[in-house]
Amino acid sequence: MEVTVRYAETDQMGRAHHGVYVVWCELGRTSMMRERGVSYAEMERSGVLLPVTRLKVEYRAAAYYEETVRIETRVEAARSRSVRFAYEIIGPGERLLARARTDLACIDGEGRTRRIPDEVREALRAAAP
């Protein structure tokens, strides 16, 4: 998935704010899930939620205003009640801007841990290496 750095996402020097990288990870994750037939919005409506429980970002280089960046997303592990995603954010000239990982737990509408629905887990496992 690709996004263009917007002015509102930058600091005074035109560099993307560090927090926007987290948003890009979410965009990459939900886009990748949708490409595999899993709609996060539909999951939420059915009472299946996947909140982030852990986030790690390693910043390597800055992205700048009006640059297009690519978010490469993959599933590292899809377990019965959790899933781990890994991301690479790539800038112009194939420059590595950041690497990130997120762990997500599956919960119900009351906040109780639950199993990831089989069809969702299988779609995610199919995306794992």
VMD Tcl script that draws the C-alpha trace (Angstrom):
set ca {
  {0.00 0.00 0.00}
  {1.24 3.51 -0.73}
  {0.53 6.84 0.95}
  {1.74 10.39 0.34}
  {3.06 12.41 3.27}
  {0.64 15.28 3.93}
  {1.59 18.67 5.30}
  {-0.43 18.14 8.50}
  {1.69 15.05 9.24}
  {5.00 16.95 9.23}
  {7.07 19.04 11.61}
  {8.48 22.50 10.87}
  {11.26 20.98 8.75}
  {8.87 19.05 6.52}
  {9.68 15.64 8.07}
  {6.90 13.19 8.83}
  {6.06 13.20 12.55}
  {7.10 9.95 14.26}
  {3.51 9.16 15.26}
  {2.30 9.02 11.67}
  {4.39 5.87 11.11}
  {2.04 4.08 13.53}
  {-0.96 5.25 11.50}
  {0.74 3.98 8.34}
  {1.14 0.57 10.00}
  {-2.57 0.47 10.74}
  {-3.38 1.44 7.16}
  {-1.06 -1.29 5.89}
  {-2.54 -3.88 8.25}
  {-6.19 -3.16 7.48}
  {-5.46 -2.96 3.75}
  {-3.62 -6.29 3.78}
  {-6.46 -7.92 5.72}
  {-9.03 -6.52 3.28}
  {-7.00 -7.89 0.32}
  {-7.31 -11.33 1.94}
  {-11.06 -11.03 2.34}
  {-11.12 -9.92 5.99}
  {-12.93 -6.65 6.68}
  {-11.93 -5.19 10.03}
  {-15.10 -3.08 10.07}
  {-17.26 -6.20 9.62}
  {-15.31 -7.99 12.36}
  {-15.98 -5.10 14.76}
  {-19.69 -5.08 13.90}
  {-19.83 -8.78 14.74}
  {-18.17 -8.18 18.12}
  {-14.66 -9.37 17.23}
  {-12.01 -6.77 18.10}
  {-8.24 -6.81 17.58}
  {-6.66 -4.11 19.76}
  {-2.91 -3.56 19.59}
  {-1.20 -4.92 22.72}
  {2.40 -4.25 21.71}
  {4.06 -1.90 19.26}
  {7.70 -1.56 18.31}
  {9.01 0.89 15.74}
  {12.63 1.23 14.61}
  {13.10 4.52 12.78}
  {15.86 4.51 10.14}
  {15.35 7.63 8.01}
  {12.90 10.49 7.65}
  {10.01 10.74 5.22}
  {9.31 14.23 3.89}
  {6.31 16.27 2.80}
  {4.81 15.11 -0.51}
  {6.97 11.98 -0.69}
  {5.17 8.74 -1.44}
  {5.97 5.90 0.94}
  {5.13 2.22 0.61}
  {3.99 0.13 3.56}
  {4.83 -3.55 3.20}
  {2.87 -5.65 5.68}
  {3.14 -9.32 6.51}
  {1.79 -11.67 9.15}
  {4.51 -13.16 11.33}
  {2.23 -15.37 13.44}
  {-1.49 -16.06 13.68}
  {-2.35 -17.90 16.88}
  {-5.72 -18.85 18.32}
  {-6.14 -15.57 20.26}
  {-3.48 -13.23 18.87}
  {-1.72 -12.16 15.70}
  {1.64 -10.47 15.03}
  {2.21 -8.20 12.03}
  {5.53 -6.89 10.71}
  {5.95 -3.80 8.54}
  {8.58 -2.12 6.44}
  {8.02 1.48 5.45}
  {9.91 2.23 2.25}
  {10.58 5.68 0.83}
  {11.73 6.99 -2.55}
  {14.67 5.10 -4.03}
  {13.74 2.01 -1.99}
  {15.13 3.74 1.13}
  {14.14 1.89 4.33}
  {12.46 4.46 6.58}
  {11.25 2.22 9.40}
  {10.55 -1.32 10.53}
  {7.72 -2.06 12.93}
  {5.86 -4.90 14.64}
  {2.48 -5.03 16.29}
  {0.89 -7.71 18.42}
  {-2.90 -7.76 18.52}
  {-5.13 -9.73 20.88}
  {-8.60 -10.90 19.97}
  {-11.32 -9.74 22.38}
  {-15.10 -9.53 22.43}
  {-17.21 -6.41 22.95}
  {-16.88 -6.80 26.73}
  {-13.07 -6.84 26.57}
  {-12.72 -10.56 27.26}
  {-10.14 -12.56 25.34}
  {-11.69 -14.80 22.71}
  {-10.58 -17.00 19.85}
  {-9.96 -15.45 16.47}
  {-12.70 -16.78 14.16}
  {-11.37 -19.72 12.15}
  {-11.91 -18.07 8.76}
  {-10.03 -14.94 9.88}
  {-7.16 -16.94 11.39}
  {-6.85 -19.06 8.24}
  {-6.80 -15.96 6.02}
  {-4.06 -14.46 8.21}
  {-2.07 -17.70 8.33}
  {-2.18 -17.86 4.54}
  {-0.41 -14.46 4.54}
  {2.36 -15.70 6.88}
  {5.70 -16.82 5.43}
}
mol new
graphics top color blue
foreach p $ca { graphics top sphere $p radius 0.5 }
foreach p [lrange $ca 0 end-1] q [lrange $ca 1 end] { graphics top cylinder $p $q radius 0.2 }
display resetview
